[in-house]
Amino acid sequence: MAIKGLHGLFYSSDAEATRAFFRDLVKLPFTDVGGGWLIFDLPEADLGVHPLDEQGQPAANTHDVSFYCDDIQGTVADLRARGVEFKQDPADHGYGYVTYFTAPGGIEVQLYEPKYDKPKRAAAKPAKKSAAKKPVAKRAAPKMPAAKKSAAKKPVAKRAAAKMPAKKSAANKRR
């Protein structure tokens, strides 16, 4: 067995708006697992381990999520055109060019263009057909607070009325 990827989490004070932000403005590809739960499918991941500073900051057990790109100026311009607001223009931080944006729910995200070479990764393998054909109800559902459980039982038509796509389309996979 081997680790195959990284699954990150954002905890949001407005999870629905945060999901819509990453779906509609940032245009991350996603899988709709039902009940308004979107799992965003990122093509690459990496993990860095940073030391605490001289004052012991940030506190141990602190986690941070950054997105990276090949062209920060172009990516920032594209995201701004979609309505994403940035805290500052990209700045040179030594390891790369860095800026930050805030998603709904109070989530601050770093966006950077690394100056170091990232290894070329092979294209992601397509999902196995047997897994792709499983109905949503047969997949393991994420644990949800009691208030969210009733929303998970809504028929597909009602989810669509709530502006949540029933399943991942080919157009969403390419974004």
C-alpha positions in Angstrom: 0.0 0.0 0.0 1.1 3.6 -0.6 -0.3 7.0 0.0 -2.0 8.2 -3.2 -2.8 11.8 -2.5 -3.7 14.6 -0.1 -7.2 15.4 1.1 -7.3 18.9 2.6 -10.1 20.5 4.6 -11.3 24.1 5.1 -13.5 24.8 8.1 -15.8 27.6 7.2 -18.4 29.7 9.0 -20.4 29.6 5.7 -19.6 26.3 4.1 -22.2 26.6 1.3 -20.9 30.0 0.2 -17.3 28.7 0.5 -18.1 25.7 -1.8 -19.9 28.0 -4.3 -16.9 30.4 -4.3 -14.4 27.6 -5.2 -16.9 26.1 -7.7 -18.1 29.3 -9.4 -15.3 31.8 -9.1 -12.1 29.8 -8.7 -13.6 27.1 -11.0 -12.0 24.1 -9.3 -13.2 20.8 -10.7 -15.4 18.9 -8.3 -17.4 15.9 -7.5 -20.9 16.3 -6.0 -21.3 13.6 -3.4 -24.8 14.6 -2.6 -26.5 16.8 0.0 -24.6 19.9 -1.1 -21.2 18.4 -0.4 -18.7 19.1 -3.1 -15.3 17.5 -3.1 -12.8 19.5 -5.2 -10.5 17.5 -7.4 -7.1 19.1 -7.7 -4.7 17.7 -10.2 -1.6 17.9 -8.1 -0.6 18.2 -4.4 2.6 18.6 -2.5 3.3 19.0 1.2 5.9 21.2 3.0 6.9 21.1 6.6 7.9 24.4 8.1 9.6 25.2 11.4 8.1 27.5 14.0 9.7 31.0 14.1 11.7 32.3 17.0 8.6 33.3 18.9 7.1 29.8 18.4 4.6 30.9 15.7 2.5 29.8 14.2 1.5 27.4 16.9 2.3 23.8 16.4 -0.6 21.8 14.9 -1.4 24.8 12.6 -2.3 23.9 9.1 -2.2 26.1 6.0 -3.4 25.6 2.4 -1.8 27.3 -0.6 -2.6 27.0 -4.3 0.2 27.3 -6.8 0.2 28.3 -10.5 2.6 28.7 -13.4 1.8 32.4 -14.1 0.7 34.4 -11.0 0.1 37.7 -12.9 -2.2 35.9 -15.4 -3.9 33.8 -12.7 -4.6 36.8 -10.5 -6.0 38.8 -13.4 -8.3 35.9 -14.4 -9.5 35.4 -10.8 -10.1 39.1 -10.3 -12.1 39.2 -13.5 -14.4 36.5 -11.9 -14.8 38.6 -8.7 -12.1 37.1 -6.4 -10.6 39.9 -4.2 -6.9 39.8 -3.3 -5.3 41.3 -0.2 -2.3 42.6 -2.1 -0.5 42.4 -5.5 1.9 39.4 -5.8 5.2 40.0 -4.0 8.6 38.2 -4.2 8.9 36.0 -1.1 12.2 34.3 -2.1 10.7 30.8 -2.8 8.1 32.3 -5.2 5.7 35.2 -6.0 2.9 35.3 -3.4 -0.5 36.9 -2.8 -3.5 36.0 -0.7 -7.3 36.0 -1.2 -10.1 35.4 1.3 -12.9 33.0 0.5 -16.4 33.3 2.1 -16.4 31.9 5.6 -13.3 33.8 6.7 -10.8 31.5 4.9 -7.5 33.1 3.8 -5.7 31.3 1.0 -2.2 31.8 -0.3 -1.7 31.7 -4.1 1.9 31.5 -5.3 4.1 30.9 -8.4 7.1 28.9 -7.2 10.6 29.9 -8.3 11.8 26.3 -7.9 11.1 23.5 -10.4 8.2 21.2 -9.6 8.6 17.7 -11.0 6.4 16.9 -14.0 3.7 14.5 -13.0 1.9 12.0 -15.2 -1.7 12.9 -16.1 -4.2 11.5 -13.6 -5.6 8.1 -14.5 -9.3 8.1 -15.4 -11.6 6.7 -12.7 -12.5 3.0 -12.9 -15.7 2.5 -14.7 -17.2 0.4 -11.9 -16.6 3.2 -9.4 -18.0 5.9 -11.7 -21.3 4.1 -12.2 -22.1 3.7 -8.5 -25.1 5.7 -7.6 -24.6 8.5 -5.0 -26.6 6.7 -2.4 -24.2 3.7 -2.5 -21.1 5.8 -1.8 -20.1 6.4 1.8 -21.6 9.6 2.9 -19.4 12.1 4.8 -20.3 12.6 8.4 -22.6 15.6 8.7 -24.2 17.5 11.7 -27.8 16.5 12.4 -29.0 19.8 10.8 -27.4 18.8 7.5 -28.6 15.2 7.4 -32.1 16.2 6.3 -30.6 18.2 3.4 -28.7 15.1 2.3 -32.0 13.2 1.8 -33.4 15.8 -0.7 -34.1 14.3 -4.1 -31.8 15.2 -6.9 -34.4 17.6 -8.4 -34.5 19.6 -5.1 -30.7 19.8 -5.0 -30.7 21.2 -8.5 -33.2 23.8 -7.5 -30.7 24.8 -4.7 -28.2 25.4 -7.5 -26.1 22.4 -6.6 -25.3 20.2 -9.6 -26.4 16.5 -9.2 -23.2 15.1 -10.6 -19.9 16.1 -12.1 -20.2 17.0 -15.8 -17.5 16.7 -18.5 -17.4 20.5 -18.5 -16.6 20.7 -14.8 -13.8 18.1 -15.2 -12.0 20.3 -17.6 -12.0 23.5 -15.5 
